[in-house]
Amino acid sequence: MDIVKQPDTIRTSGLGSCVGVILYDETKKVAGLLHVMLPDSSLGKSDKVAVAKFADTGVYALMELLKAEGVRPMSLKAKIAGGSQMFQFGSSDTIRIGPRNVEAVKQELKRLSIPLIAEDTGGASGRTIEFDPLTAILHVRTVNLGTKEI
């Protein structure tokens, strides 16, 4: 989890079942990126929770980080990418980590009243994303599928 101001950009790679969450303020040209690995902090293996790993704790923590930079929560917008179903065997909920991550992120955005402007989620391929707070464009490069802008 980190934030950036224009003219800098922010990126993450290795989004398979993980979800990249961008929260941004178009007026202030500032953005934050969260790389969500799991939907719920109760899935953590230790008592010490790494808030940025989980949708239920990370989205809120990123909003707070942006607030500390002077961003008003009501001016935030979101874009997300990732959440692939990387393994096609089985149908239990434990295998559906990608779709569960997407659902959990959307639930948190809704709870915090942050509108989801665009998404590139699902599928079975990994992604790399890069966000430019100056243009509010999220560049999504998907393995074997090329690049798109959302």
C-alpha atoms as an extended CHARMM CRD file, in Angstrom:
* protein
*
       150  EXT
         1         1  MET       CA              0.0000000000        0.0000000000        0.0000000000  PROA      1               0.0000000000
         2         2  ASP       CA              1.3510000000        3.3930000000       -0.9740000000  PROA      2               0.0000000000
         3         3  ILE       CA              0.2980000000        6.7770000000       -2.3350000000  PROA      3               0.0000000000
         4         4  VAL       CA              1.6310000000        8.9800000000       -5.1080000000  PROA      4               0.0000000000
         5         5  LYS       CA              1.1420000000       12.5280000000       -6.4020000000  PROA      5               0.0000000000
         6         6  GLN       CA              1.4390000000       13.6130000000      -10.0130000000  PROA      6               0.0000000000
         7         7  PRO       CA              3.6790000000       13.6210000000      -11.9970000000  PROA      7               0.0000000000
         8         8  ASP       CA              4.6300000000       10.2370000000      -10.5150000000  PROA      8               0.0000000000
         9         9  THR       CA              2.7470000000        7.0330000000      -11.2960000000  PROA      9               0.0000000000
        10        10  ILE       CA              2.1310000000        3.9680000000       -9.1350000000  PROA      10              0.0000000000
        11        11  ARG       CA              2.1860000000        0.3160000000      -10.1880000000  PROA      11              0.0000000000
        12        12  THR       CA              2.0330000000       -3.2540000000       -9.0160000000  PROA      12              0.0000000000
        13        13  SER       CA              2.5730000000       -6.5450000000      -10.7660000000  PROA      13              0.0000000000
        14        14  GLY       CA              1.7470000000      -10.1350000000       -9.9870000000  PROA      14              0.0000000000
        15        15  LEU       CA             -2.0080000000       -9.6400000000       -9.7360000000  PROA      15              0.0000000000
        16        16  GLY       CA             -3.3640000000      -13.1510000000      -10.1540000000  PROA      16              0.0000000000
        17        17  SER       CA             -6.1150000000      -13.7780000000       -7.6570000000  PROA      17              0.0000000000
        18        18  CYS       CA             -5.0190000000      -10.5530000000       -5.9230000000  PROA      18              0.0000000000
        19        19  VAL       CA             -6.8680000000       -7.2950000000       -6.6080000000  PROA      19              0.0000000000
        20        20  GLY       CA             -5.1740000000       -3.9730000000       -7.2340000000  PROA      20              0.0000000000
        21        21  VAL       CA             -7.2830000000       -1.1730000000       -5.7500000000  PROA      21              0.0000000000
        22        22  ILE       CA             -6.7160000000        2.4200000000       -6.8290000000  PROA      22              0.0000000000
        23        23  LEU       CA             -8.2940000000        5.2090000000       -4.7760000000  PROA      23              0.0000000000
        24        24  TYR       CA             -7.7940000000        8.6290000000       -6.3030000000  PROA      24              0.0000000000
        25        25  ASP       CA             -8.7830000000       12.2810000000       -6.1700000000  PROA      25              0.0000000000
        26        26  GLU       CA             -8.9260000000       13.8110000000       -9.6540000000  PROA      26              0.0000000000
        27        27  THR       CA             -8.7850000000       17.3820000000       -8.3470000000  PROA      27              0.0000000000
        28        28  LYS       CA             -5.7580000000       16.9660000000       -6.0880000000  PROA      28              0.0000000000
        29        29  LYS       CA             -4.0310000000       14.5660000000       -8.5590000000  PROA      29              0.0000000000
        30        30  VAL       CA             -3.1920000000       12.1070000000       -5.8060000000  PROA      30              0.0000000000
        31        31  ALA       CA             -3.7610000000        8.3620000000       -5.7280000000  PROA      31              0.0000000000
        32        32  GLY       CA             -3.2150000000        5.3550000000       -3.5520000000  PROA      32              0.0000000000
        33        33  LEU       CA             -2.6650000000        1.7210000000       -4.4760000000  PROA      33              0.0000000000
        34        34  LEU       CA             -3.5300000000       -1.3290000000       -2.4360000000  PROA      34              0.0000000000
        35        35  HSD       CA             -2.5370000000       -4.8950000000       -3.4290000000  PROA      35              0.0000000000
        36        36  VAL       CA             -5.2440000000       -7.0550000000       -1.8040000000  PROA      36              0.0000000000
        37        37  MET       CA             -4.2350000000      -10.6910000000       -1.3260000000  PROA      37              0.0000000000
        38        38  LEU       CA             -7.1700000000      -12.0570000000        0.6750000000  PROA      38              0.0000000000
        39        39  PRO       CA            -10.7800000000      -10.9770000000        1.2180000000  PROA      39              0.0000000000
        40        40  ASP       CA            -10.9930000000      -11.1030000000        5.0060000000  PROA      40              0.0000000000
        41        41  SER       CA             -8.4670000000      -10.4600000000        7.7860000000  PROA      41              0.0000000000
        42        42  SER       CA             -9.8420000000      -13.4320000000        9.7150000000  PROA      42              0.0000000000
        43        43  LEU       CA             -8.0000000000      -15.5850000000        7.1370000000  PROA      43              0.0000000000
        44        44  GLY       CA             -4.6660000000      -14.3520000000        8.5010000000  PROA      44              0.0000000000
        45        45  LYS       CA             -2.3470000000      -16.8870000000       10.0700000000  PROA      45              0.0000000000
        46        46  SER       CA             -1.1390000000      -14.7460000000       12.9700000000  PROA      46              0.0000000000
        47        47  ASP       CA             -2.4960000000      -12.3930000000       15.6080000000  PROA      47              0.0000000000
        48        48  LYS       CA             -0.6930000000       -9.4380000000       13.9860000000  PROA      48              0.0000000000
        49        49  VAL       CA             -2.7620000000       -8.3820000000       10.9610000000  PROA      49              0.0000000000
        50        50  ALA       CA             -0.9700000000       -6.8890000000        7.9550000000  PROA      50              0.0000000000
        51        51  VAL       CA             -3.8600000000       -4.5530000000        7.1070000000  PROA      51              0.0000000000
        52        52  ALA       CA             -2.7940000000       -3.9820000000        3.4850000000  PROA      52              0.0000000000
        53        53  LYS       CA             -3.1310000000       -7.6920000000        2.6260000000  PROA      53              0.0000000000
        54        54  PHE       CA             -6.8780000000       -7.8490000000        3.2240000000  PROA      54              0.0000000000
        55        55  ALA       CA             -9.8600000000       -6.1670000000        1.5610000000  PROA      55              0.0000000000
        56        56  ASP       CA            -11.7510000000       -5.6650000000        4.8270000000  PROA      56              0.0000000000
        57        57  THR       CA             -8.8910000000       -3.7320000000        6.4600000000  PROA      57              0.0000000000
        58        58  GLY       CA             -6.8250000000       -2.4280000000        3.5350000000  PROA      58              0.0000000000
        59        59  VAL       CA             -9.3800000000       -0.3100000000        1.6770000000  PROA      59              0.0000000000
        60        60  TYR       CA            -10.1520000000        1.6410000000        4.8500000000  PROA      60              0.0000000000
        61        61  ALA       CA             -6.4390000000        1.9730000000        5.7060000000  PROA      61              0.0000000000
        62        62  LEU       CA             -5.6930000000        3.3530000000        2.2290000000  PROA      62              0.0000000000
        63        63  MET       CA             -8.5200000000        5.8700000000        2.5700000000  PROA      63              0.0000000000
        64        64  GLU       CA             -7.0450000000        6.9800000000        5.9130000000  PROA      64              0.0000000000
        65        65  LEU       CA             -3.5840000000        7.3400000000        4.3490000000  PROA      65              0.0000000000
        66        66  LEU       CA             -5.0560000000        9.5790000000        1.6500000000  PROA      66              0.0000000000
        67        67  LYS       CA             -6.9660000000       11.5910000000        4.2720000000  PROA      67              0.0000000000
        68        68  ALA       CA             -3.6460000000       12.2680000000        6.0050000000  PROA      68              0.0000000000
        69        69  GLU       CA             -2.5230000000       13.8540000000        2.7050000000  PROA      69              0.0000000000
        70        70  GLY       CA             -5.4980000000       16.2260000000        2.7660000000  PROA      70              0.0000000000
        71        71  VAL       CA             -7.8520000000       14.2550000000        0.5080000000  PROA      71              0.0000000000
        72        72  ARG       CA            -11.5190000000       14.3830000000        1.4650000000  PROA      72              0.0000000000
        73        73  PRO       CA            -13.0900000000       10.8970000000        1.4640000000  PROA      73              0.0000000000
        74        74  MET       CA            -16.1360000000       12.2020000000       -0.4130000000  PROA      74              0.0000000000
        75        75  SER       CA            -13.9060000000       13.1700000000       -3.3580000000  PROA      75              0.0000000000
        76        76  LEU       CA            -12.3960000000        9.6900000000       -3.7490000000  PROA      76              0.0000000000
        77        77  LYS       CA            -13.0930000000        7.4050000000       -6.6920000000  PROA      77              0.0000000000
        78        78  ALA       CA            -11.9270000000        3.8390000000       -7.2700000000  PROA      78              0.0000000000
        79        79  LYS       CA            -10.6820000000        1.6100000000      -10.0700000000  PROA      79              0.0000000000
        80        80  ILE       CA             -9.8310000000       -2.0610000000       -9.5880000000  PROA      80              0.0000000000
        81        81  ALA       CA             -8.1320000000       -4.8420000000      -11.5430000000  PROA      81              0.0000000000
        82        82  GLY       CA             -7.2230000000       -8.4710000000      -10.9150000000  PROA      82              0.0000000000
        83        83  GLY       CA             -9.1760000000      -11.1450000000       -9.1120000000  PROA      83              0.0000000000
        84        84  SER       CA             -8.4740000000      -13.8780000000      -11.6260000000  PROA      84              0.0000000000
        85        85  GLN       CA             -9.5260000000      -17.4710000000      -11.0390000000  PROA      85              0.0000000000
        86        86  MET       CA             -6.0140000000      -18.8510000000      -11.3700000000  PROA      86              0.0000000000
        87        87  PHE       CA             -6.8710000000      -22.4890000000      -10.6550000000  PROA      87              0.0000000000
        88        88  GLN       CA             -9.6700000000      -24.2210000000      -12.5140000000  PROA      88              0.0000000000
        89        89  PHE       CA             -9.9820000000      -27.3390000000      -10.3800000000  PROA      89              0.0000000000
        90        90  GLY       CA            -12.5820000000      -27.6050000000       -7.6260000000  PROA      90              0.0000000000
        91        91  SER       CA            -15.4260000000      -25.2590000000       -6.8520000000  PROA      91              0.0000000000
        92        92  SER       CA            -15.1690000000      -24.7500000000       -3.1060000000  PROA      92              0.0000000000
        93        93  ASP       CA            -15.0040000000      -21.2420000000       -1.6900000000  PROA      93              0.0000000000
        94        94  THR       CA            -11.3700000000      -21.7320000000       -0.6600000000  PROA      94              0.0000000000
        95        95  ILE       CA            -10.4130000000      -22.1290000000       -4.3280000000  PROA      95              0.0000000000
        96        96  ARG       CA            -12.4000000000      -19.0230000000       -5.4140000000  PROA      96              0.0000000000
        97        97  ILE       CA             -9.9400000000      -16.5220000000       -3.8830000000  PROA      97              0.0000000000
        98        98  GLY       CA             -9.9210000000      -14.1530000000       -6.9120000000  PROA      98              0.0000000000
        99        99  PRO       CA            -13.7050000000      -13.7350000000       -7.1640000000  PROA      99              0.0000000000
       100       100  ARG       CA            -13.9700000000      -13.4930000000       -3.3690000000  PROA      100             0.0000000000
       101       101  ASN       CA            -11.3190000000      -10.7460000000       -3.3410000000  PROA      101             0.0000000000
       102       102  VAL       CA            -13.2760000000       -8.7640000000       -5.9570000000  PROA      102             0.0000000000
       103       103  GLU       CA            -16.5400000000       -9.1740000000       -4.0080000000  PROA      103             0.0000000000
       104       104  ALA       CA            -14.8740000000       -8.1100000000       -0.7360000000  PROA      104             0.0000000000
       105       105  VAL       CA            -13.2540000000       -5.0210000000       -2.2930000000  PROA      105             0.0000000000
       106       106  LYS       CA            -16.5670000000       -3.9400000000       -3.8380000000  PROA      106             0.0000000000
       107       107  GLN       CA            -18.3130000000       -4.4480000000       -0.4990000000  PROA      107             0.0000000000
       108       108  GLU       CA            -15.7540000000       -2.2240000000        1.2610000000  PROA      108             0.0000000000
       109       109  LEU       CA            -15.9820000000        0.4730000000       -1.4060000000  PROA      109             0.0000000000
       110       110  LYS       CA            -19.7570000000        0.4680000000       -1.0450000000  PROA      110             0.0000000000
       111       111  ARG       CA            -19.5190000000        0.5920000000        2.7580000000  PROA      111             0.0000000000
       112       112  LEU       CA            -17.1930000000        3.6190000000        2.5110000000  PROA      112             0.0000000000
       113       113  SER       CA            -19.3420000000        5.2910000000       -0.2090000000  PROA      113             0.0000000000
       114       114  ILE       CA            -16.4600000000        5.3320000000       -2.7080000000  PROA      114             0.0000000000
       115       115  PRO       CA            -17.7870000000        4.9810000000       -6.2650000000  PROA      115             0.0000000000
       116       116  LEU       CA            -16.2150000000        2.2770000000       -8.4360000000  PROA      116             0.0000000000
       117       117  ILE       CA            -15.5510000000        3.9980000000      -11.7710000000  PROA      117             0.0000000000
       118       118  ALA       CA            -13.9760000000        1.1260000000      -13.7240000000  PROA      118             0.0000000000
       119       119  GLU       CA            -12.7830000000       -2.4370000000      -13.3250000000  PROA      119             0.0000000000
       120       120  ASP       CA            -10.9340000000       -5.1480000000      -15.1950000000  PROA      120             0.0000000000
       121       121  THR       CA            -11.4760000000       -8.2510000000      -13.0820000000  PROA      121             0.0000000000
       122       122  GLY       CA            -11.8730000000      -11.9960000000      -13.4240000000  PROA      122             0.0000000000
       123       123  GLY       CA            -10.5690000000      -14.2290000000      -16.1500000000  PROA      123             0.0000000000
       124       124  ALA       CA             -7.6920000000      -16.6470000000      -15.7110000000  PROA      124             0.0000000000
       125       125  SER       CA             -4.6230000000      -14.4750000000      -16.4190000000  PROA      125             0.0000000000
       126       126  GLY       CA             -2.2980000000      -12.3800000000      -14.3030000000  PROA      126             0.0000000000
       127       127  ARG       CA             -2.0900000000       -8.6040000000      -14.5860000000  PROA      127             0.0000000000
       128       128  THR       CA              0.2430000000       -5.6710000000      -14.0330000000  PROA      128             0.0000000000
       129       129  ILE       CA             -1.3160000000       -2.2720000000      -13.4130000000  PROA      129             0.0000000000
       130       130  GLU       CA             -0.0260000000        1.3010000000      -13.4560000000  PROA      130             0.0000000000
       131       131  PHE       CA             -2.0520000000        4.3710000000      -12.5110000000  PROA      131             0.0000000000
       132       132  ASP       CA             -1.3530000000        7.9500000000      -13.5120000000  PROA      132             0.0000000000
       133       133  PRO       CA             -2.9700000000       10.4370000000      -11.0850000000  PROA      133             0.0000000000
       134       134  LEU       CA             -2.5510000000       13.2660000000      -13.6210000000  PROA      134             0.0000000000
       135       135  THR       CA             -4.8230000000       11.5900000000      -16.2050000000  PROA      135             0.0000000000
       136       136  ALA       CA             -6.7300000000        9.1990000000      -13.8690000000  PROA      136             0.0000000000
       137       137  ILE       CA             -6.0030000000        6.4050000000      -16.3530000000  PROA      137             0.0000000000
       138       138  LEU       CA             -5.3020000000        2.8820000000      -15.1280000000  PROA      138             0.0000000000
       139       139  HSD       CA             -3.1410000000        0.9210000000      -17.5640000000  PROA      139             0.0000000000
       140       140  VAL       CA             -3.8260000000       -2.8150000000      -17.2710000000  PROA      140             0.0000000000
       141       141  ARG       CA             -1.4370000000       -5.2920000000      -18.8970000000  PROA      141             0.0000000000
       142       142  THR       CA             -2.8840000000       -8.8070000000      -18.9120000000  PROA      142             0.0000000000
       143       143  VAL       CA             -0.7080000000      -11.8500000000      -19.6300000000  PROA      143             0.0000000000
       144       144  ASN       CA             -1.2590000000      -12.9800000000      -23.2480000000  PROA      144             0.0000000000
       145       145  LEU       CA             -4.0540000000      -10.4130000000      -23.7490000000  PROA      145             0.0000000000
       146       146  GLY       CA             -2.1960000000       -7.1030000000      -24.1650000000  PROA      146             0.0000000000
       147       147  THR       CA             -2.7810000000       -3.7270000000      -22.5410000000  PROA      147             0.0000000000
       148       148  LYS       CA             -5.9090000000       -1.6650000000      -22.0260000000  PROA      148             0.0000000000
       149       149  GLU       CA             -6.7420000000        1.6460000000      -20.3730000000  PROA      149             0.0000000000
       150       150  ILE       CA             -9.6010000000        2.0470000000      -17.9650000000  PROA      150             0.0000000000
